[in-house]
Amino acid sequence: MKKTKNLKVVFLGGVGEIGKNMTAFEYGDEIVIVDAGLAFPTADMPGVDLVIPDMTYLRQNKDKVKALILTHGHEDHIGAVPYLLEEFKIPVYGTKLTLGMVEHKLIERHVTDYELITVSNRTVVKLGKFTVEFIHVSHSVAGSVAVSITTPIGVVFVTGDFKVDYTPLGGEIMDLTRIAEIGKRGVLLLLSESTNVEREGYTMSESVVAASLDRIFLEAKDRRIILATFASNIDRLQQIIDIAVRYKRKVAISGRSMLNNIEIAKKVGAINYNEKIMVDIDKIGSIPDKNLLILSTGTQGEPMSALTRMSTGGFNKVKIGENDTIIISGSPIPGNEKDVYSVINNLYRLGAQVIYDKIAAIHVSGHACREELKLIHTLLKPKFFIPVHGEYRHLKQHADLAHMLGMSYENIVIPDIGNVIAVTNKKIAKAAEVKGGGILVDGLGVGDVGNVVLKDRLELSEEGILLIVLGLDRTTGVISSGPEIISRGFIYTGNENSYELMEELRSVVRSSLKKVELKDYSLNQVKVSIVKAVRGYLGRKIKRRPMILPIIYED
């Protein structure tokens, strides 16, 4: 009897978390990848720039990997593409704007050998045993798609990020007709995003934001307007520029990502405006407040963003004053609330009027709420379901939602990173584990910062460091110089109490070395003796645990 082959769904990111989305679909000797995103570092990752998926499994199966499919141009779906293409010479499929953003990243990373293939709504691509169809969906960045992947055992539908917007900007409504047709034909497996599963009802339309912004511009009259929004939300940037034109305002752009994305979008035709309305940020001083709009980054309180620097007076091109109306068209991502409200408080202190999501409808989510998720499930009627794109609580609630709609829990799998889900036309189950998790990117280094380095950085940031420098004559077995003690981030050495503590520490070091036969012991043993003695003393004396680093010179 011939053994039935199964489809393997390998999760390398994007489940149990929001960010670094990457899923591999494997059948036989072929793999296609959907998305290659990044995540931003958390507070326990000091100095780290980015986190990308661990691609060990893909490296182990390099000959099988046939293509990369991209659903849209957000960082959590395309941010790791340059790191993937440095190792894998595979074609990349995406819409025009998505690939424009990807190409910019490839150029920045100095990746030169790549193949980008543009697709649009209902484009069908044959990739070995896989046939992939791209279906337009509404989201907070133009050119977003879902993908329907026909495999030898059935159809897999991946929603990507979406919401059901019946009045979207640009008028291109999500292709619900095609989604319904695919559902009628039969869907084996659905992977659907889960970000807003906790929210009842429907996500508001982008047209609501347009109306709110128009009203604010009208009321601002003689005031200067500074508007911060997501640099990737091209549709919203288009509506903002259109409103600025309507109210006879010039537009200045502040923030590198904002400039880059607008240039890319204009190049591919995703945004349109007359160059005459634009003004260089260095030349805004000659323009009356009532005739100026400054577009800025910084909706999440990012430390180096333009708006954050304006709020602290650290941005020499723009000084905030009482005639400024500042619009923050974005809501804080969970975990960023403190940073965002700190920026808002600082802007108020400078005399500005600040309008944000708690005050006016100036931001809507790009993700589907419960009723929209129900609609997708109902149209597609999948046999099996895997909730994705969310923390564990989101995935669990989405699983419960599918069960409420009539699906058996036996046909639902809640995945973790590193899970391999085996699917046949009769059964779905967790089959294996592969190496998963995050690879840390620090500057140009990829993966050279691990748990040990992070632990050291956290220890330094929390407790500081003590350098203990001394010279050692190994011939005579005596200390020839020092010990000198240097404190960084541990204690201020400019007062009398700290001077006494430093003297006591020197005595502790000398005492610890009297217990060691310096002529015979290795330097490592000497250092361990010093660290043990100093750490014990500081624990008893002031209950602190700085990093202690002995530096010994042999004479």
GULUM-576443 format. One line per field, with one value per residue (C-alpha): residue in three letters; x, y, z; residue number from 1. Coordinates in steps of 0.25 Angstrom, whole numbers. Last residue first. Layout:
<pts>
aa = [Ala;...]
X = [X;...]
Y = [Y;...]
Z = [Z;...]
i = [NUM;...]
</pts>
This chain:
<pts>
aa = [Asp;Glu;Tyr;Ile;Ile;Pro;Leu;Ile;Met;Pro;Arg;Arg;Lys;Ile;Lys;Arg;Gly;Leu;Tyr;Gly;Arg;Val;Ala;Lys;Val;Ile;Ser;Val;Lys;Val;Gln;Asn;Leu;Ser;Tyr;Asp;Lys;Leu;Glu;Val;Lys;Lys;Leu;Ser;Ser;Arg;Val;Val;Ser;Arg;Leu;Glu;Glu;Met;Leu;Glu;Tyr;Ser;Asn;Glu;Asn;Gly;Thr;Tyr;Ile;Phe;Gly;Arg;Ser;Ile;Ile;Glu;Pro;Gly;Ser;Ser;Ile;Val;Gly;Thr;Thr;Arg;Asp;Leu;Gly;Leu;Val;Ile;Leu;Leu;Ile;Gly;Glu;Glu;Ser;Leu;Glu;Leu;Arg;Asp;Lys;Leu;Val;Val;Asn;Gly;Val;Asp;Gly;Val;Gly;Leu;Gly;Asp;Val;Leu;Ile;Gly;Gly;Gly;Lys;Val;Glu;Ala;Ala;Lys;Ala;Ile;Lys;Lys;Asn;Thr;Val;Ala;Ile;Val;Asn;Gly;Ile;Asp;Pro;Ile;Val;Ile;Asn;Glu;Tyr;Ser;Met;Gly;Leu;Met;His;Ala;Leu;Asp;Ala;His;Gln;Lys;Leu;His;Arg;Tyr;Glu;Gly;His;Val;Pro;Ile;Phe;Phe;Lys;Pro;Lys;Leu;Leu;Thr;His;Ile;Leu;Lys;Leu;Glu;Glu;Arg;Cys;Ala;His;Gly;Ser;Val;His;Ile;Ala;Ala;Ile;Lys;Asp;Tyr;Ile;Val;Gln;Ala;Gly;Leu;Arg;Tyr;Leu;Asn;Asn;Ile;Val;Ser;Tyr;Val;Asp;Lys;Glu;Asn;Gly;Pro;Ile;Pro;Ser;Gly;Ser;Ile;Ile;Ile;Thr;Asp;Asn;Glu;Gly;Ile;Lys;Val;Lys;Asn;Phe;Gly;Gly;Thr;Ser;Met;Arg;Thr;Leu;Ala;Ser;Met;Pro;Glu;Gly;Gln;Thr;Gly;Thr;Ser;Leu;Ile;Leu;Leu;Asn;Lys;Asp;Pro;Ile;Ser;Gly;Ile;Lys;Asp;Ile;Asp;Val;Met;Ile;Lys;Glu;Asn;Tyr;Asn;Ile;Ala;Gly;Val;Lys;Lys;Ala;Ile;Glu;Ile;Asn;Asn;Leu;Met;Ser;Arg;Gly;Ser;Ile;Ala;Val;Lys;Arg;Lys;Tyr;Arg;Val;Ala;Ile;Asp;Ile;Ile;Gln;Gln;Leu;Arg;Asp;Ile;Asn;Ser;Ala;Phe;Thr;Ala;Leu;Ile;Ile;Arg;Arg;Asp;Lys;Ala;Glu;Leu;Phe;Ile;Arg;Asp;Leu;Ser;Ala;Ala;Val;Val;Ser;Glu;Ser;Met;Thr;Tyr;Gly;Glu;Arg;Glu;Val;Asn;Thr;Ser;Glu;Ser;Leu;Leu;Leu;Leu;Val;Gly;Arg;Lys;Gly;Ile;Glu;Ala;Ile;Arg;Thr;Leu;Asp;Met;Ile;Glu;Gly;Gly;Leu;Pro;Thr;Tyr;Asp;Val;Lys;Phe;Asp;Gly;Thr;Val;Phe;Val;Val;Gly;Ile;Pro;Thr;Thr;Ile;Ser;Val;Ala;Val;Ser;Gly;Ala;Val;Ser;His;Ser;Val;His;Ile;Phe;Glu;Val;Thr;Phe;Lys;Gly;Leu;Lys;Val;Val;Thr;Arg;Asn;Ser;Val;Thr;Ile;Leu;Glu;Tyr;Asp;Thr;Val;His;Arg;Glu;Ile;Leu;Lys;His;Glu;Val;Met;Gly;Leu;Thr;Leu;Lys;Thr;Gly;Tyr;Val;Pro;Ile;Lys;Phe;Glu;Glu;Leu;Leu;Tyr;Pro;Val;Ala;Gly;Ile;His;Asp;Glu;His;Gly;His;Thr;Leu;Ile;Leu;Ala;Lys;Val;Lys;Asp;Lys;Asn;Gln;Arg;Leu;Tyr;Thr;Met;Asp;Pro;Ile;Val;Leu;Asp;Val;Gly;Pro;Met;Asp;Ala;Thr;Pro;Phe;Ala;Leu;Gly;Ala;Asp;Val;Ile;Val;Ile;Glu;Asp;Gly;Tyr;Glu;Phe;Ala;Thr;Met;Asn;Lys;Gly;Ile;Glu;Gly;Val;Gly;Gly;Leu;Phe;Val;Val;Lys;Leu;Asn;Lys;Thr;Lys;Lys;Met]
X = [222;209;197;184;170;159;145;133;119;112;104;98;94;102;112;108;106;118;127;123;125;138;143;138;142;157;158;152;163;174;169;168;182;187;192;207;214;202;200;186;180;188;181;167;173;179;165;157;167;165;150;151;158;148;137;144;144;130;126;135;129;134;134;119;115;112;110;125;135;150;158;173;180;190;204;215;206;214;218;233;234;220;221;206;201;187;174;160;149;136;123;109;97;85;91;104;96;86;98;105;92;91;105;102;89;94;100;108;95;96;106;105;99;94;84;79;74;60;54;53;61;51;40;32;18;8;-5;-15;-23;-31;-27;-13;-6;7;10;24;26;38;31;18;5;-10;-15;-30;-37;-38;-44;-56;-61;-75;-74;-72;-60;-54;-56;-49;-37;-37;-37;-25;-17;-19;-15;-3;2;-3;0;-6;-18;-17;-30;-34;-46;-48;-61;-55;-67;-71;-57;-54;-67;-64;-51;-58;-68;-57;-48;-39;-26;-22;-25;-31;-25;-30;-43;-41;-37;-31;-25;-16;-18;-7;-8;6;11;24;19;8;19;26;14;11;25;24;10;17;29;20;10;20;18;5;6;2;-9;-6;-9;-2;-6;1;-5;6;4;9;22;31;44;47;60;69;62;66;56;51;37;44;53;42;35;47;49;62;55;43;31;22;16;30;31;27;20;21;9;11;2;-4;10;15;27;41;45;41;54;62;50;51;37;27;15;22;25;11;5;2;4;5;11;23;33;23;22;37;39;29;35;49;45;36;47;57;49;43;35;31;17;12;-2;-13;-24;-28;-14;-12;-24;-18;-5;-12;-20;-8;0;-12;-11;4;3;18;23;13;8;12;5;11;1;5;-7;-15;-27;-26;-41;-41;-29;-35;-48;-41;-33;-46;-52;-40;-39;-53;-50;-39;-51;-54;-50;-63;-70;-63;-49;-41;-38;-31;-17;-22;-17;-22;-16;-27;-26;-33;-41;-52;-57;-67;-57;-48;-61;-63;-49;-51;-63;-57;-47;-44;-49;-40;-47;-34;-36;-45;-60;-64;-52;-51;-38;-25;-11;-7;-20;-13;-21;-16;-23;-23;-14;-5;-4;-12;-7;-17;-10;-15;-10;-6;-2;-5;-2;-12;-19;-30;-28;-24;-23;-10;-11;0;1;10;16;27;24;13;9;-6;-8;-22;-19;-5;9;23;35;48;60;73;88;92;90;97;89;84;81;74;65;61;58;48;41;39;35;24;19;19;12;20;28;43;51;62;77;77;88;89;74;69;77;71;57;57;49;38;27;29;34;21;21;11;8;21;24;38;42;48;54;57;72;74;68;77;79;63;63;74;66;65;55;60;62;66;75;80;87;79;71;62;54;49;56;48;43;46;39;41;28;22;33;31;38;40;45;32;23;28;21;30;25;31;26;36;26;14;17;12;12;19;32;39;26;28;15;18;8;6;10;1;8;6;0]
Y = [167;160;170;166;171;167;169;170;172;179;172;181;178;190;183;168;167;177;168;155;160;166;152;144;153;153;138;136;145;138;124;130;135;121;118;115;128;135;125;130;133;146;150;151;160;170;170;172;184;190;189;196;207;208;209;220;228;225;231;243;247;247;232;231;217;205;211;211;209;207;201;201;190;194;191;180;170;159;145;147;142;144;159;163;177;181;186;183;188;190;190;195;189;189;192;184;172;174;175;162;154;159;154;141;139;142;153;148;144;154;165;177;186;176;166;155;142;138;125;112;99;88;81;69;64;73;68;70;58;53;61;60;71;70;82;85;93;102;114;110;105;104;93;92;80;72;84;82;93;98;113;113;104;114;125;116;115;130;131;122;128;142;137;131;144;147;145;130;122;108;102;89;86;100;107;118;128;125;125;139;145;140;147;160;159;156;168;169;176;189;197;211;224;238;236;247;249;235;233;246;261;269;285;290;298;291;284;278;272;266;259;254;248;242;236;229;223;218;212;204;191;188;196;210;216;223;237;246;260;272;285;296;310;309;304;292;295;288;287;286;273;271;280;268;267;270;258;249;254;251;237;234;229;222;228;219;229;235;238;252;259;274;282;297;308;313;313;323;318;324;315;302;302;291;282;283;287;278;284;287;272;270;257;242;230;215;218;210;222;230;218;217;232;232;220;226;239;233;224;235;244;258;262;276;278;292;295;300;294;285;282;278;269;262;260;254;244;239;237;229;220;219;214;209;222;220;234;247;260;274;285;300;308;319;310;298;296;292;283;276;274;268;259;253;251;244;235;230;227;217;208;204;190;181;175;170;172;160;154;167;160;147;145;133;120;112;97;88;98;94;99;108;114;118;124;132;137;141;149;155;162;173;186;195;209;217;218;207;208;193;190;175;175;168;163;150;142;128;118;104;96;81;69;71;86;98;111;122;135;147;160;174;184;197;197;198;185;182;169;166;151;144;130;120;106;97;84;91;106;110;125;130;145;148;162;166;160;165;156;160;152;155;155;169;169;181;182;196;191;179;188;197;185;180;193;193;178;181;193;185;173;161;149;146;137;128;130;126;131;146;145;141;152;162;157;158;171;166;161;168;180;183;181;171;156;152;138;133;122;108;103;88;90;98;87;88;103;104;97;107;119;125;136;151;160;174;185;179;189;184;172;171;183;176;176;179;167;163;157;147;144;131;121;110;96;85;71;64;75;86;99;109;120;133;144;152;159;158;146;132;130;139;131;119;111;99;94;80;74;59;48;36;23;14;0]
Z = [143;140;138;144;140;150;145;155;149;160;171;182;196;202;212;212;197;194;203;196;182;186;192;181;169;175;177;163;157;164;159;145;147;150;164;167;169;175;186;190;203;203;190;197;207;196;189;202;206;192;194;208;201;190;201;208;195;193;206;204;191;176;174;169;170;160;146;144;156;154;165;166;173;171;167;169;177;182;177;176;162;158;161;159;155;158;152;158;149;155;147;147;154;145;131;134;138;126;117;123;122;107;104;111;104;90;82;70;63;52;53;44;56;66;60;69;64;69;72;65;63;59;66;61;57;63;57;45;40;28;15;22;30;38;47;50;62;64;68;75;69;73;65;61;54;67;73;64;56;57;58;73;70;61;71;82;72;71;86;87;76;83;97;91;85;70;56;54;56;50;44;38;29;24;21;13;13;28;33;26;31;45;45;40;52;62;58;46;46;40;52;52;55;56;63;73;88;92;78;79;78;84;85;88;99;101;114;105;95;107;112;98;97;111;107;95;103;114;104;96;102;94;81;84;75;62;56;66;62;67;66;68;71;86;82;77;71;58;50;63;68;82;89;97;89;76;78;81;68;59;64;71;84;78;84;76;67;64;49;44;33;35;30;27;21;34;41;31;22;22;34;27;18;25;25;10;4;-4;-10;-23;-25;-29;-22;-25;-16;-20;-34;-32;-31;-23;-13;-12;-10;1;8;8;13;24;28;28;37;35;23;19;13;8;12;3;11;0;-3;12;11;-1;6;18;9;2;15;20;7;9;23;24;30;42;46;52;48;51;48;49;54;46;43;52;52;37;38;50;42;30;40;46;32;26;39;37;22;28;32;46;50;52;64;76;79;85;72;68;65;61;46;39;34;27;23;14;6;-4;-17;-10;-1;-13;-19;-6;-6;-21;-17;-5;-13;-2;-8;-17;-15;-13;2;7;8;10;19;23;30;27;31;23;20;17;10;8;-3;-4;-4;-16;-11;-16;-8;-7;-3;4;-1;3;-8;0;15;26;21;11;4;-11;-14;-19;-25;-22;-29;-21;-26;-34;-32;-42;-40;-41;-41;-36;-30;-34;-35;-37;-38;-30;-34;-25;-26;-21;-6;-1;12;8;-6;-1;8;-3;-11;-1;0;-15;-15;-5;-14;-27;-21;-16;-21;-17;-26;-19;-17;-2;7;6;1;15;22;12;14;29;30;20;29;42;35;28;12;9;7;2;-4;-4;-14;-17;-4;-5;-8;5;14;26;23;24;37;43;39;53;51;52;64;61;67;80;89;102;99;112;108;96;82;70;62;48;36;25;18;13;9;-1;1;-9;-7;-2;2;11;14;22;31;35;43;51;59;69;78;81;66;56;54;49;48;39;32;26;16;16;7;7;8;-4;0]
i = [555;554;553;552;551;550;549;548;547;546;545;544;543;542;541;540;539;538;537;536;535;534;533;532;531;530;529;528;527;526;525;524;523;522;521;520;519;518;517;516;515;514;513;512;511;510;509;508;507;506;505;504;503;502;501;500;499;498;497;496;495;494;493;492;491;490;489;488;487;486;485;484;483;482;481;480;479;478;477;476;475;474;473;472;471;470;469;468;467;466;465;464;463;462;461;460;459;458;457;456;455;454;453;452;451;450;449;448;447;446;445;444;443;442;441;440;439;438;437;436;435;434;433;432;431;430;429;428;427;426;425;424;423;422;421;420;419;418;417;416;415;414;413;412;411;410;409;408;407;406;405;404;403;402;401;400;399;398;397;396;395;394;393;392;391;390;389;388;387;386;385;384;383;382;381;380;379;378;377;376;375;374;373;372;371;370;369;368;367;366;365;364;363;362;361;360;359;358;357;356;355;354;353;352;351;350;349;348;347;346;345;344;343;342;341;340;339;338;337;336;335;334;333;332;331;330;329;328;327;326;325;324;323;322;321;320;319;318;317;316;315;314;313;312;311;310;309;308;307;306;305;304;303;302;301;300;299;298;297;296;295;294;293;292;291;290;289;288;287;286;285;284;283;282;281;280;279;278;277;276;275;274;273;272;271;270;269;268;267;266;265;264;263;262;261;260;259;258;257;256;255;254;253;252;251;250;249;248;247;246;245;244;243;242;241;240;239;238;237;236;235;234;233;232;231;230;229;228;227;226;225;224;223;222;221;220;219;218;217;216;215;214;213;212;211;210;209;208;207;206;205;204;203;202;201;200;199;198;197;196;195;194;193;192;191;190;189;188;187;186;185;184;183;182;181;180;179;178;177;176;175;174;173;172;171;170;169;168;167;166;165;164;163;162;161;160;159;158;157;156;155;154;153;152;151;150;149;148;147;146;145;144;143;142;141;140;139;138;137;136;135;134;133;132;131;130;129;128;127;126;125;124;123;122;121;120;119;118;117;116;115;114;113;112;111;110;109;108;107;106;105;104;103;102;101;100;99;98;97;96;95;94;93;92;91;90;89;88;87;86;85;84;83;82;81;80;79;78;77;76;75;74;73;72;71;70;69;68;67;66;65;64;63;62;61;60;59;58;57;56;55;54;53;52;51;50;49;48;47;46;45;44;43;42;41;40;39;38;37;36;35;34;33;32;31;30;29;28;27;26;25;24;23;22;21;20;19;18;17;16;15;14;13;12;11;10;9;8;7;6;5;4;3;2;1]
</pts>
